[in-house]
Amino acid sequence: MRDDLVIRITEVESRDDICTDTEFYMSLNALTCAVTETICSIVPKVTSAPYHKCWWTRELSEKHREVHRIVCRSYSRR
């Protein structure tokens, strides 16, 4: 996996002296594209499991309502 990244980065044209802003941004863009392509090809795409437990619970809903009531009350008393 890392070899693929090294190969793509070594293919990017590198210069020892970058004199202008345009040259810098062109080099930065080429490096960013190489890293992005490597990430897209190596990092697996993940989807949620069909039986994944929902993180939002009834207790959390109650606390959310309570906080909302307190916020409304403090806003009206300002």
C-alpha positions as protocol buffer text, in pm:
chain_id: "A"
residue {
  index: 1
  type: MET
  ca { x: 0 y: 0 z: 0 }
}
residue {
  index: 2
  type: ARG
  ca { x: 269 y: 246 z: 93 }
}
residue {
  index: 3
  type: ASP
  ca { x: 464 y: 155 z: -222 }
}
residue {
  index: 4
  type: ASP
  ca { x: 176 y: 284 z: -433 }
}
residue {
  index: 5
  type: LEU
  ca { x: 190 y: 618 z: -252 }
}
residue {
  index: 6
  type: VAL
  ca { x: 568 y: 638 z: -290 }
}
residue {
  index: 7
  type: ILE
  ca { x: 545 y: 563 z: -662 }
}
residue {
  index: 8
  type: ARG
  ca { x: 280 y: 829 z: -719 }
}
residue {
  index: 9
  type: ILE
  ca { x: 469 y: 1088 z: -518 }
}
residue {
  index: 10
  type: THR
  ca { x: 795 y: 1017 z: -700 }
}
residue {
  index: 11
  type: GLU
  ca { x: 612 y: 1060 z: -1031 }
}
residue {
  index: 12
  type: VAL
  ca { x: 518 y: 1413 z: -929 }
}
residue {
  index: 13
  type: GLU
  ca { x: 760 y: 1660 z: -1081 }
}
residue {
  index: 14
  type: SER
  ca { x: 969 y: 1804 z: -803 }
}
residue {
  index: 15
  type: ARG
  ca { x: 1196 y: 2105 z: -815 }
}
residue {
  index: 16
  type: ASP
  ca { x: 1463 y: 2215 z: -575 }
}
residue {
  index: 17
  type: ASP
  ca { x: 1398 y: 2581 z: -641 }
}
residue {
  index: 18
  type: ILE
  ca { x: 1049 y: 2723 z: -661 }
}
residue {
  index: 19
  type: CYS
  ca { x: 1070 y: 3087 z: -753 }
}
residue {
  index: 20
  type: THR
  ca { x: 714 y: 3203 z: -804 }
}
residue {
  index: 21
  type: ASP
  ca { x: 380 y: 3157 z: -637 }
}
residue {
  index: 22
  type: THR
  ca { x: 246 y: 2992 z: -953 }
}
residue {
  index: 23
  type: GLU
  ca { x: 517 y: 2724 z: -946 }
}
residue {
  index: 24
  type: PHE
  ca { x: 448 y: 2661 z: -578 }
}
residue {
  index: 25
  type: TYR
  ca { x: 75 y: 2620 z: -629 }
}
residue {
  index: 26
  type: MET
  ca { x: 128 y: 2395 z: -933 }
}
residue {
  index: 27
  type: SER
  ca { x: 357 y: 2169 z: -727 }
}
residue {
  index: 28
  type: LEU
  ca { x: 114 y: 2173 z: -436 }
}
residue {
  index: 29
  type: ASN
  ca { x: -176 y: 2082 z: -665 }
}
residue {
  index: 30
  type: ALA
  ca { x: 18 y: 1792 z: -821 }
}
residue {
  index: 31
  type: LEU
  ca { x: 113 y: 1657 z: -479 }
}
residue {
  index: 32
  type: THR
  ca { x: -243 y: 1693 z: -349 }
}
residue {
  index: 33
  type: CYS
  ca { x: -380 y: 1508 z: -653 }
}
residue {
  index: 34
  type: ALA
  ca { x: -131 y: 1223 z: -606 }
}
residue {
  index: 35
  type: VAL
  ca { x: -218 y: 1183 z: -238 }
}
residue {
  index: 36
  type: THR
  ca { x: -593 y: 1208 z: -307 }
}
residue {
  index: 37
  type: GLU
  ca { x: -579 y: 945 z: -583 }
}
residue {
  index: 38
  type: THR
  ca { x: -384 y: 714 z: -355 }
}
residue {
  index: 39
  type: ILE
  ca { x: -636 y: 760 z: -72 }
}
residue {
  index: 40
  type: CYS
  ca { x: -927 y: 692 z: -306 }
}
residue {
  index: 41
  type: SER
  ca { x: -767 y: 373 z: -437 }
}
residue {
  index: 42
  type: ILE
  ca { x: -647 y: 233 z: -103 }
}
residue {
  index: 43
  type: VAL
  ca { x: -893 y: 338 z: 167 }
}
residue {
  index: 44
  type: PRO
  ca { x: -1200 y: 113 z: 162 }
}
residue {
  index: 45
  type: LYS
  ca { x: -1541 y: 266 z: 129 }
}
residue {
  index: 46
  type: VAL
  ca { x: -1745 y: 189 z: 440 }
}
residue {
  index: 47
  type: THR
  ca { x: -2118 y: 182 z: 478 }
}
residue {
  index: 48
  type: SER
  ca { x: -2317 y: 142 z: 795 }
}
residue {
  index: 49
  type: ALA
  ca { x: -2425 y: -204 z: 897 }
}
residue {
  index: 50
  type: PRO
  ca { x: -2791 y: -280 z: 834 }
}
residue {
  index: 51
  type: TYR
  ca { x: -2847 y: -382 z: 1197 }
}
residue {
  index: 52
  type: HIS
  ca { x: -2636 y: -106 z: 1349 }
}
residue {
  index: 53
  type: LYS
  ca { x: -2779 y: 29 z: 1672 }
}
residue {
  index: 54
  type: CYS
  ca { x: -2893 y: 389 z: 1647 }
}
residue {
  index: 55
  type: TRP
  ca { x: -2693 y: 620 z: 1872 }
}
residue {
  index: 56
  type: TRP
  ca { x: -2986 y: 856 z: 1937 }
}
residue {
  index: 57
  type: THR
  ca { x: -3180 y: 717 z: 2233 }
}
residue {
  index: 58
  type: ARG
  ca { x: -3506 y: 808 z: 2404 }
}
residue {
  index: 59
  type: GLU
  ca { x: -3311 y: 943 z: 2704 }
}
residue {
  index: 60
  type: LEU
  ca { x: -3110 y: 1164 z: 2474 }
}
residue {
  index: 61
  type: SER
  ca { x: -3431 y: 1299 z: 2320 }
}
residue {
  index: 62
  type: GLU
  ca { x: -3564 y: 1384 z: 2664 }
}
residue {
  index: 63
  type: LYS
  ca { x: -3242 y: 1565 z: 2758 }
}
residue {
  index: 64
  type: HIS
  ca { x: -3255 y: 1752 z: 2429 }
}
residue {
  index: 65
  type: ARG
  ca { x: -3609 y: 1871 z: 2502 }
}
residue {
  index: 66
  type: GLU
  ca { x: -3507 y: 1973 z: 2853 }
}
residue {
  index: 67
  type: VAL
  ca { x: -3213 y: 2175 z: 2728 }
}
residue {
  index: 68
  type: HIS
  ca { x: -3432 y: 2335 z: 2463 }
}
residue {
  index: 69
  type: ARG
  ca { x: -3686 y: 2441 z: 2726 }
}
residue {
  index: 70
  type: ILE
  ca { x: -3413 y: 2592 z: 2945 }
}
residue {
  index: 71
  type: VAL
  ca { x: -3264 y: 2779 z: 2650 }
}
residue {
  index: 72
  type: CYS
  ca { x: -3603 y: 2920 z: 2550 }
}
residue {
  index: 73
  type: ARG
  ca { x: -3674 y: 3025 z: 2907 }
}
residue {
  index: 74
  type: SER
  ca { x: -3338 y: 3200 z: 2944 }
}
residue {
  index: 75
  type: TYR
  ca { x: -3382 y: 3372 z: 2607 }
}
residue {
  index: 76
  type: SER
  ca { x: -3722 y: 3508 z: 2704 }
}
residue {
  index: 77
  type: ARG
  ca { x: -3586 y: 3641 z: 3035 }
}
residue {
  index: 78
  type: ARG
  ca { x: -3292 y: 3830 z: 2891 }
}
